[in-house]
Amino acid sequence: MPPRRRMAAAFALGAALAAQALAAGPAAATIADPLPAGTHLYVPPPVPGAAQQVAQLERVGASRDAALVATMITTPQAVWFSSGTPKDVRKAVHAVSVHAHVARSVPTLVAYDVPGRDCSQYSSGGAGSDAAYRAWADGLASGLPPRQRVIVIVEPDGLANLPSDCPGAYAGQDVAALTAGRIADIRYAGEAIMQADPAALVYLDAGHSAWHSVGDIAQRLDAAGVREFQGFSLNVSNYQPTPQLDQYGTWISKCLYYAANTAEGGWRVGHYDYCASQYYPATPTDYSTWHLTDEWYAANVDNGPNPPTSTTQLAHFVVDTSRNGQGPWTTTTPYPDKQDWCNPPGRGLGLRPTTDTGVPLVDAYLWIKTPGQSDGQCNRGIAGSATDPEWGGMVDPAAGDWFPQQALQLARLAQPPLLP
């Protein structure tokens, strides 16, 4: 089931994580244009509840609303794999790959079964151990045809929400060992996918621009072996604005390059903490100051010693635009926890999936989160409550279940509009 998203302060992982990251070595080459403009992206069958809502809207004469939801569910979007045995996931991945091949399209697949995922929140679960996860990842990888172009998003929130970020969710356990295991598991999954299908485009998830600082998430990505893969993903299941995500992702790519640059004696190697970020010099939502961070990367990477001469020297990334058409939700209601990541009202679909992004390091804008699926049974932090005051006091559907009210709102408020 698609994960929730939390905003959090930047978290320093310390010397152990830095050592893992440095072991990754210098930047590896990526594919400059892996998804040429005009690439046909895969449209999976509608998830349960979606077609039923379209039919119900037609029955009551709401033809335009029916057309909006129908357009939404027939737009290319990802297929999530979040449970099952290795045999189960192998068969499921193989079936999607075959359908995509027949349709002459590129599918987006999401691996989401890492142990202890989501810090015991609405999308908690995952494999029971590191060994079980690796067997599951091997099963997923073995379902891929060996030379088919596929997009694989590896473990949304897996690096941005490490066990060390929420130790209370793992009471009585060795949190440091769990964190090291998480990082190693994500790297293992990416490597298994690439070994099974060298044409696969693997993106390790990196949270979003209102969460970790550039240097912090770059360090985590590096520790998980991002240099072996095409790059990373941003904004999965979240609502941050696309232009700022483009900037943030570009900074991460340049920070990865900066922290591996051996020029001038290599004094900057491993120093992700030197990288300017969205928290320098202001808050991540004060976009008026972001030009100062752009200027830092221009001076220290683009025009610094041993600068990159091609985009193939930098990690590429993809952006989830499935629900960011209206940007993030804000409210003045003094909730104990507004849970702005969880079924926020008044949101809309964002840019349609495309590989023609116009941004050098952005391989694609994708609908990774399945729009219309619930984030969980949100209660805005109200103790003892199981209802959501932002949706009329109803009990929201469980995480991953179809949420008709939200689905219709996303379609109606899409930006750009779904229909003329």
C-alpha positions in Angstrom: 0.0 0.0 0.0 1.3 3.5 -0.8 3.1 5.1 2.1 2.4 8.2 4.1 4.7 11.2 4.2 6.0 13.2 7.2 7.9 16.4 7.2 10.9 16.1 9.6 14.0 18.0 10.5 17.3 17.0 8.9 18.9 14.1 10.6 22.7 13.5 10.7 23.5 9.8 10.4 27.1 10.1 11.6 30.4 8.5 10.8 29.1 5.0 10.1 26.8 6.1 7.3 29.5 8.4 5.9 31.8 5.4 5.7 29.2 3.4 3.8 28.6 6.2 1.4 32.3 6.7 0.7 32.6 3.0 -0.2 30.3 3.7 -3.1 33.2 5.4 -4.9 33.1 8.1 -7.6 30.0 9.0 -9.5 29.0 6.3 -12.1 27.7 7.2 -15.5 23.9 7.4 -16.0 22.0 7.1 -19.2 21.6 10.6 -20.6 18.2 10.1 -22.2 16.8 6.8 -21.1 13.2 7.7 -21.8 13.1 9.8 -25.0 10.3 12.3 -25.5 7.2 10.5 -26.6 7.9 7.3 -24.7 4.7 5.5 -24.2 4.2 4.9 -20.4 2.1 1.9 -19.2 -1.5 2.3 -18.1 -2.4 -0.5 -15.6 -6.0 -1.8 -15.2 -8.0 0.3 -12.7 -7.6 -0.6 -9.1 -10.6 -1.9 -7.2 -13.3 0.7 -6.6 -12.2 3.0 -9.4 -14.3 1.7 -12.2 -17.2 1.2 -9.8 -17.1 4.9 -9.0 -17.2 5.8 -12.7 -20.2 3.6 -13.2 -22.0 5.0 -10.1 -21.4 8.6 -11.3 -22.9 7.7 -14.7 -25.9 6.2 -13.0 -26.7 9.4 -11.2 -26.2 11.6 -14.2 -22.9 13.1 -13.2 -21.4 12.6 -16.6 -18.6 15.2 -16.4 -17.5 13.8 -13.0 -17.6 10.3 -14.4 -15.4 11.5 -17.4 -13.0 13.2 -15.0 -12.5 10.1 -12.9 -12.3 7.9 -16.0 -9.6 10.1 -17.5 -7.7 9.9 -14.2 -7.7 6.1 -14.0 -6.7 5.7 -17.6 -3.7 7.9 -17.3 -0.3 6.1 -17.0 0.6 5.3 -13.3 2.6 3.0 -11.3 2.0 -0.6 -10.1 2.9 -1.3 -6.5 4.3 -4.5 -5.1 4.1 -4.6 -1.3 3.6 -8.1 -0.1 3.4 -11.8 -1.0 5.9 -14.6 -1.3 8.9 -14.4 -3.7 6.9 -16.6 -6.1 3.9 -14.4 -5.8 5.8 -11.2 -6.6 7.7 -12.9 -9.4 4.5 -13.9 -11.1 2.9 -10.5 -10.6 5.9 -8.5 -11.9 6.1 -10.8 -14.9 2.4 -10.3 -15.8 2.8 -6.5 -15.7 5.9 -6.7 -17.8 4.2 -8.8 -20.4 1.2 -6.6 -20.6 3.4 -3.5 -20.9 5.5 -5.2 -23.7 2.3 -6.1 -25.6 1.1 -2.5 -25.3 4.6 -1.2 -26.4 4.9 0.8 -23.2 7.3 1.3 -20.3 5.8 0.3 -16.9 6.6 2.0 -13.6 6.9 -0.5 -10.8 7.2 0.2 -7.1 9.0 -2.1 -4.6 7.6 -1.5 -1.2 8.1 -4.4 1.3 11.2 -3.4 3.3 11.1 -4.6 6.9 9.7 -2.1 9.4 8.5 0.3 6.7 6.6 3.5 7.6 7.7 3.6 11.3 4.7 1.5 12.4 2.2 4.0 10.9 -0.7 3.5 8.5 1.4 1.7 5.9 3.5 -0.3 8.3 4.4 -3.9 7.6 6.9 -5.3 5.1 9.0 -8.5 5.1 9.7 -10.1 8.4 13.5 -9.9 8.2 16.3 -8.8 6.1 16.7 -12.3 4.7 13.0 -12.5 3.9 13.2 -9.2 2.1 16.1 -10.1 0.0 14.4 -13.3 -1.0 11.3 -11.2 -1.9 13.5 -8.7 -3.9 15.1 -11.6 -5.7 11.6 -12.8 -6.6 10.6 -9.4 -7.9 13.8 -9.1 -10.0 13.3 -12.6 -11.5 9.9 -11.5 -12.8 11.6 -8.9 -15.1 12.4 -9.8 -18.7 16.2 -9.5 -19.1 16.2 -6.7 -21.7 13.0 -4.8 -21.2 13.0 -1.1 -20.3 11.1 -0.7 -17.0 11.1 2.0 -14.3 11.5 0.7 -10.8 11.0 2.9 -7.7 12.8 1.3 -4.8 11.2 1.6 -1.3 9.3 4.9 -1.0 10.3 6.5 2.4 12.8 3.7 3.0 15.8 6.1 3.2 14.0 9.2 4.2 12.3 7.4 7.2 15.1 5.2 8.5 14.6 3.4 11.8 17.1 5.9 13.3 14.6 8.6 12.5 11.8 7.0 14.6 13.5 4.8 17.2 10.3 4.7 19.3 8.7 2.6 16.7 11.3 -0.1 17.3 11.3 -0.4 21.1 13.6 -3.0 22.5 15.4 -3.5 19.2 18.9 -2.6 18.0 18.0 0.6 16.0 21.5 1.0 14.7 21.5 -2.5 13.3 18.0 -2.0 11.8 19.2 1.2 10.1 22.2 -0.5 8.6 20.1 -3.4 7.5 17.6 -1.1 5.9 20.3 0.7 3.8 21.8 -2.6 2.8 18.4 -4.1 1.9 17.6 -1.1 -0.4 21.0 -1.5 -2.1 20.5 -5.2 -2.5 17.1 -4.7 -4.1 18.5 -2.3 -6.6 21.4 -4.5 -7.5 19.1 -7.6 -7.9 16.9 -5.6 -10.3 19.8 -4.4 -12.4 21.4 -7.9 -12.5 18.1 -9.4 -13.7 17.4 -6.7 -16.2 20.3 -4.3 -17.1 17.8 -2.2 -19.1 15.8 -1.4 -15.9 15.9 2.2 -14.7 16.3 2.0 -10.9 15.5 5.0 -8.7 16.0 4.9 -4.9 13.4 7.0 -3.1 14.7 10.3 -1.6 11.6 11.8 0.1 10.7 15.3 -0.9 11.9 18.9 -0.7 10.2 19.8 2.6 11.9 17.0 4.5 15.6 16.3 4.6 18.3 18.7 3.8 20.2 18.1 0.5 23.4 16.9 2.1 21.5 14.6 4.5 19.5 12.8 1.8 22.5 12.7 -0.6 24.5 11.0 2.1 21.8 8.4 2.6 21.4 7.8 -1.1 25.1 7.4 -1.5 25.3 4.8 1.3 22.5 2.8 -0.4 24.5 2.7 -3.7 22.7 5.3 -5.8 25.9 5.6 -8.0 25.2 2.1 -9.3 21.7 3.1 -10.5 20.0 5.7 -12.7 19.2 7.9 -9.7 16.5 8.6 -7.3 12.8 9.5 -7.0 11.1 12.5 -5.3 7.7 13.4 -3.9 6.2 9.9 -3.9 2.7 10.3 -2.4 3.4 13.9 -1.5 2.3 17.4 -2.7 5.4 19.6 -3.1 5.5 21.9 -6.1 7.1 20.5 -9.2 9.5 23.5 -9.9 10.9 23.3 -6.4 11.3 19.5 -6.6 13.2 20.0 -9.9 15.6 22.4 -8.0 15.9 20.2 -5.0 16.7 17.1 -7.1 19.3 19.0 -9.1 21.0 20.1 -5.9 21.0 16.5 -4.6 22.7 15.3 -7.9 25.3 18.1 -7.6 25.9 17.4 -4.0 26.6 13.7 -4.8 29.1 14.9 -7.4 30.6 17.5 -5.0 31.1 15.0 -2.2 33.0 12.6 -4.5 35.1 15.2 -6.3 38.8 14.4 -5.6 40.0 17.7 -7.1 42.4 19.9 -5.1 43.5 17.0 -2.9 40.0 15.7 -2.3 39.3 17.8 0.8 35.6 17.9 0.1 35.2 14.1 -0.3 32.5 12.7 2.0 31.5 16.2 3.1 27.8 16.2 2.3 27.5 18.6 5.2 29.2 21.3 3.1 26.4 21.1 0.5 24.0 24.1 0.4 20.3 23.1 0.7 16.8 24.3 0.9 17.4 25.0 4.6 20.2 27.5 3.7 19.6 30.3 4.4 15.9 29.9 5.2 13.1 27.5 5.5 12.3 25.0 2.7 9.1 26.9 1.8 10.7 30.3 1.5 11.4 29.9 -2.2 12.5 33.6 -2.5 15.9 32.6 -1.1 16.4 29.4 -3.1 18.4 31.4 -5.7 21.2 31.6 -3.2 21.5 27.8 -3.1 21.5 27.8 -6.9 24.4 30.2 -6.7 26.3 28.0 -4.3 26.1 25.0 -6.7 27.0 27.2 -9.7 30.2 28.4 -7.8 31.2 25.1 -6.2 30.1 22.5 -8.8 29.3 23.9 -12.2 32.2 26.3 -12.1 34.3 24.7 -9.4 37.3 22.5 -9.7 36.9 19.4 -12.0 33.2 20.3 -12.9 30.9 17.8 -14.5 31.0 18.0 -18.3 28.0 15.9 -19.0 24.7 15.1 -17.4 25.8 11.4 -17.5 28.1 12.2 -14.6 25.2 13.2 -12.4 22.4 11.1 -10.9 19.1 11.6 -12.6 15.7 11.6 -11.0 12.0 11.2 -11.5 9.2 13.2 -9.8 5.8 12.1 -8.6 3.2 14.6 -9.8 0.2 12.5 -9.1 -1.3 14.9 -6.4 0.7 18.1 -6.4 -1.4 20.2 -8.8 -2.5 22.4 -5.9 0.6 22.2 -3.9 0.8 21.2 -0.2 -2.1 21.6 2.2 -2.0 24.3 4.9 -4.6 24.8 7.6 -5.1 27.2 10.5 -7.1 24.7 12.5 -5.0 23.9 15.7 -5.0 20.1 15.3 -2.6 18.2 17.7 -1.1 16.8 14.5 -2.5 18.1 11.2 -1.1 15.1 9.3 -0.7 17.2 6.1 0.6 14.1 4.3 -2.6 12.1 5.1 -5.6 12.6 2.7 -5.3 16.4 2.8 -8.4 18.1 1.3 -8.5 20.4 -1.6 -5.6 18.8 -3.5 -5.5 18.2 -7.3 -3.8 16.0 -9.8 -0.5 17.5 -11.1 1.3 17.3 -14.4 0.4 14.4 -16.6 3.1 11.7 -16.8 5.6 12.5 -19.4 9.3 11.9 -20.4 9.5 15.3 -22.1 10.3 17.3 -18.9 12.6 20.0 -20.3 14.8 19.6 -17.2 18.2 18.1 -17.9 18.3 15.7 -14.9 14.6 14.9 -14.7 14.0 11.7 -16.7 10.2 11.8 -16.2 7.3 13.2 -14.4 5.3 10.2 -13.2 2.1 9.3 -11.3 3.8 7.0 -8.8 1.2 7.2 -6.0 -2.1 5.8 -7.3 -4.4 8.9 -7.2 -7.6 8.0 -5.5 -6.1 5.6 -3.0 -6.3 6.6 0.7 -3.2 7.3 2.7 -4.8 5.8 5.8 -7.4 6.4 8.5 -6.3 10.0 9.5 -7.5 11.5 12.7 -5.4 14.7 12.7 -3.8 13.6 16.0 -7.0 13.8 18.0 -6.7 11.3 20.9 -9.3 8.6 20.9 -10.7 9.6 17.6 -10.9 7.3 14.5 -12.6 9.9 12.3 -11.2 12.6 10.0 -12.7 16.1 10.6 -11.4 17.4 7.3 -13.6 14.9 5.4 -16.9 15.6 7.3 -16.1 13.4 10.3 -16.0 10.2 8.4 -13.6 7.2 8.9 -11.2 7.4 6.0 -10.6 4.2 4.0 -7.6 2.1 5.1 -4.3 2.9 3.4 -4.4 1.7 -0.2 -8.2 1.4 -0.4 -10.1 3.5 -2.9 -11.3 6.9 -1.5 -14.1 8.0 -3.8 -14.5 11.5 -2.3 -10.8 12.2 -2.6 -10.6 10.7 -6.0 -13.3 13.0 -7.4 -11.7 16.1 -5.7 -8.3 15.3 -7.2 -9.8 15.0 -10.7 -11.9 18.2 -10.3 -9.0 20.3 -9.0 -6.4 18.9 -11.4 -3.8 21.5 -12.5 -3.5 21.5 -15.5 -7.2 20.5 -15.9 -8.0 17.0 -16.9 -10.7 18.1 -19.4 -11.4 21.3 -21.3 
